[in-house]
Amino acid sequence: MFYLISVSEMHKELYDVIIIGGGIAGSSAALYTARQGLRTAIITMDVGGQLRYANVIENYPGIELIGGLDLVLKVQKQAIAFGAEIFIDEVILLNKSEGIFIVKTRRGSILESLSVIAACGKAPKKLRVRGEENFIGKGLSYCVVCDGPLYKGRRIALNSFGENGIEALNLLAPIAKELIYIVPTKTDVSIQEAVKYGNVSVYSGYRVVELYGDEKLEKIVVMNGNGDREVVDVDALFIELGFETQIDFLKPYVDINERNEVVVDKYGTTKTEGLFAAGDLVDMPYKQAVVSAASGVIAALSAINYVNRRRGIVKNFVSDWKKSGVSQQRRLFRL
């Protein structure tokens, strides 16, 4: 269930920690900070991060078999139960002023926090075409799992390919009145799945080149390899083209290595006091779900200690074994 919250309402309250990223690292961090009573916000463009595309995980300790998205959702559910708030949005600006972090999102919201944990790993790839930035959250989405149900019975476009495309097709086709499937090649394996649905029109060998609308997305322009263009009326466009690193907003506050990873110490600490980083974003040698989750927890424990010191609590928090007394509340927001 989603609750709407205005920018002015959000700006009135100070968070203890803002976590950027909704994958296994960010979700694990949120579980720990929220459980210890820190007012915690997760800002993420999607749900699950790269694990959304891991159909089967067999090597996560304690769980014999689970889908990647299911694993992240389990952890997020725990975090929400302890009071963590999740905002589906994109961070575009990070500032620090007089010991307070100020986070601005793509949709114009502003949040303030004592600390930040960057766990954004890789973000969904964008089209980088005319009109794209104007329609994010206004008919344009990079997360079928997050936003697909909002457009039930509508005319939807999907730009994807491969296994990602198959998964997105199987989620959208059953709920859409009509689904326009835009796939970059004429031989992509996902086309075989698309033609199984009577309400799917396939534009193979096409790409999206422009987006139009007034207050929300209304039309997209697609073009094939010959330069032929076509205008398509849509109620929504979903982009599922994989992931890429998008950390420009962090660069003034962190050190970056030759692999474009954020440099942290063993506590997940960056060069900026109060800013921590975790997951595939950081310079750790092994990119595994359990390793990312562990690094998220390390960053969370460090953030807890940092916030406690800001509150005048000197003793460092090093373990988390006892039953929490934090009251449970379930909150999931869309901006």
N, C-alpha and C positions, 0 to 999 in steps of 0.2 A: 504494500500500500504506500502511495506517495503523498506527501504533504507539501503544499506550496508555502514558500517563505520569501518574503520580500527582501530586497537589498537593505532597506533602512532597518528592518527588524534584525537582520544578521549583524549589522555594523554595531549594534548596541552592546553586544556581548563579546567578551574576551575568552578565547579558547586557551587551554593549557598546551595543547599540541594539535597541529594540523598535519595530517599525513597525506602526501601527494602520491596517489597511485592506489589502485584497487585490486592488485594481484595478491599472491600468497605472502609476499614480504610486507606490504602495507596492511593487509588484513590481520596478519599475525601481530604486527606492531600495535594495531588498534585494540586487539584483544587484551594485550598487556596493559596499555595505558588506561583504557576505559575501566578495566577490572580494578585498577588501583585508584580509581576515583578521579582521574584527570578528565577534564572536559575535552573530548576528542572529536575531531572532524576528519573524515576522509573525503578528499576531492579526487574524482577519477572520471576519465572519459568513457570508461567501459567497466564491465564487471568481469573479474577473473584474470585480466591481463593475458599474457601469452598462454597460460594454462587452459584458456578457453578452447584451444585447439589441440589439447592432449586428450585423445579419446579414452585412453586407458593408462592409469598409473598403477604399477605393481610393486614399486620400491619405496613407498612412503611408509615409514615405521608405524606399525600398529594397524595399518589398513591393508588388507590383502589385495583389494581391487577397487578402483574408483576412477571416475572421470575427472579430468583436470578442473573443469568448471564446478563440478559438484564438490570437490575438495575445497576450493576457495569459498564457495557459498556456505559451507559448513562453518568455516572459520569466521566469515563475516556475520553469520547468524549469532555466533557466540559474542562477537564484539558488540553487535547491536543490542543484545540482551543486557549488556553491562552499560549501555547508554551511548555508545558511539553513534555519530550521525554521518550519513553518507550522502554526498552531493554529486550528482552526475553533471560534471562540468569540466572545463579545461583551465589549468593555471597558465596565465600568460605573463604575469609579472610578480616578482618577489622583491620586497624591500625590507630593510631593517632600520628602525628609527627609535632611538632612546630605549633600546632593549626590547622593543616589540616588533615582531614580524608582521608585515602587511602583505596579504596575498590577494591579488586581483584575478578574477576569472574571465573567461571569454564572454560570458553572458552579463558581465558588468557588475558582478557581486564583489564585495570587499569583506574579507575576514581578517581578524587580528588574533595573534597568538603569542604566547611566551616562547614556544619552541616549534620547530618544523622537522618532520622526518620526510626526506625525499626518497620515495620508493617507486618511482614512475617507470623504471626499467626502460621498456620501449613503448612508445605510444602508437596508436593506429595511424597508418599512412593516410595522408590527405591527397586530394586530387591536385591541389595548387592551380586552380582554374578560376576564371572570373566569377565572382559572386559567391564563392564558397564560404568565406568568412562571415558573410552577411546572414547566412541561413542555418548556421550551427544551432541546434536546438529549436529551429523554426521550420522543421520539415526535413532537415539534413541530420543524419545520425551516423556514427561510426560503430554502433553497437546494436545488432539485431536483438540480442538477448535482453538488453535494457529497454529498448523503445519499440520493438516490433508490436507488442500487444496494443500500443496506443493507436495503431492505424488499422485495426481490424475492420474489414469490410471496405477498405479504401483502395485506391489505385496507387500501387507502390512500385518504385524502381529499386533494383539491386545491382550494384556494380561489384563483381567479385570474380573468382575463378578457383579451380582446383577443389581440394577438400574443404577449404573455407567456404567456397561457393555452394557446395553440396549441403553443408550443414545449414547455411543461411537459407537456402531454398526450402529445405524441409521445415524450417521454422516459419517462414513467411508465406509460402504458397497456400497452406491450409487456412490461413486467416485473411488473406488478401482477396478483395473482389477481383482484382487483376494485378498480375505481377509482371513487370518489365525487367527481364534479366539481360544485363549488359556485360558481356564477357570479351576480353581483349583478343582472343584467338578463335578461329573457326573449328579447331580440333580439341578444345579443352574437354577434359573428362567430365566436368560438371554439366555439360550440355545434355548428356545422356539422361541425367537426373531431371533436368528442367523439362524435357519433352514428355515426361511421365504425367505432368500436371496439365489439365485442360485449360487452366486460367493463366498459364505462363507464356509470354511472348519473348522469344530469344533474339537479341541483337548480337550476333557473334561477329567478332572482328571489329567491334565498335569501342569507343571510349567516350566518356563524358567530357565536354569541353567548355560548357557554360551553364550557369544556373540563373534563373530569373524568378521574380515575384515581387509583390509589394511588401506586405508585412510578414509574409511567410512564403516558402518555396511553392511555386506554381508550375514552372516549366523547366525542363532541362534540354540542352542541345547535345546530341550525340553525333559522332563523326567516325566514318570508317577509314580504312587505309587509302582509299582513292580520293579522300577529301569530301565525299558526299556527306551532307549534314541533314539532320532531321530534328524538328522540335517535338518534344513529347510532353504532354500534360501529365503531371503527377501530383499526388498529395504528400508524398514523402520519397526521399532517396536515402538508401542505406549503402555505405561504403565499407566493404570488407576486403581490404587489399593487403592485409598483413600489418607488420609493425616496423617502426624505425625509431632511432634515438632522437628525442626532442628535449634538449636540456639547456637551451639558450638562456632561459630565465634564471638558471642556477649559476651560470658561469661567473658572474661577478663575486660570488660568495664561496666558491669551491675551487680546488685544484683539479685539473683534468689531465689524465695520462695520455699516452700516444694512441690508446684504443678508444678514446673518447669516454672513458669511465671516470667516475668521481672517486678521488683519492680519499680514503678514510683510514683511521687507526683501528686498533683491535676493538675499540668501543663504539665504532660506527660514527665517530666524531669527524667533522670536516674542519676546515681552517676557520670557520665562523662559529663563534660561541652560540650555542642553542640550536644550531643547524646540524642535523644528523642525516645519514644516508644509508640505504640498505638494498638488498636484492641484486638483480642483474645490473642495476645502475652502477654498482661500485666495483672496485678493483679486486674482486675475489676470484680465485682460480677456477672454481667449479660452478657452472651454471645449472644447478639442480633445484627442484622444488623444495626439498628439505633444507638445503643450504640457504636458499633465499628466505625461507620461513625463519630459520635460526638467526640470520643476520637482521631480519626485521625485529625479532625479539631483543637482540643485543642493542639495537638502536633505541628500542622502546625503553629498556631498562636505563639506558644512559639519559634518555629524555626525562624519565621519571625522576632520576636523581637531580638533574639540572633544574627541573621545575620545583622540586622540593627545596633545593638550596635557595631558589628565588623566594620561596615562602618562608625561609628561615629555619628549615629542617635540615640539620647538619648531617645526620647519619645517612650513609649511602644504603640504598635498597639493592640487595644482591640476589635474593631468592624470592620465589612466589609459590609457596606450597600451601599456605593456609586458605581456608574458605573465606571468600570475600564477603564483606558486609555491605557492598554497594547495592543499592536498590536497582532492580532490573527495570528497564524501559526499552521499548523497541521503536526506533525512529529511523526512517529512511526518507531522504528528501530528494526532490528534483528542484533544480533552480529554474 
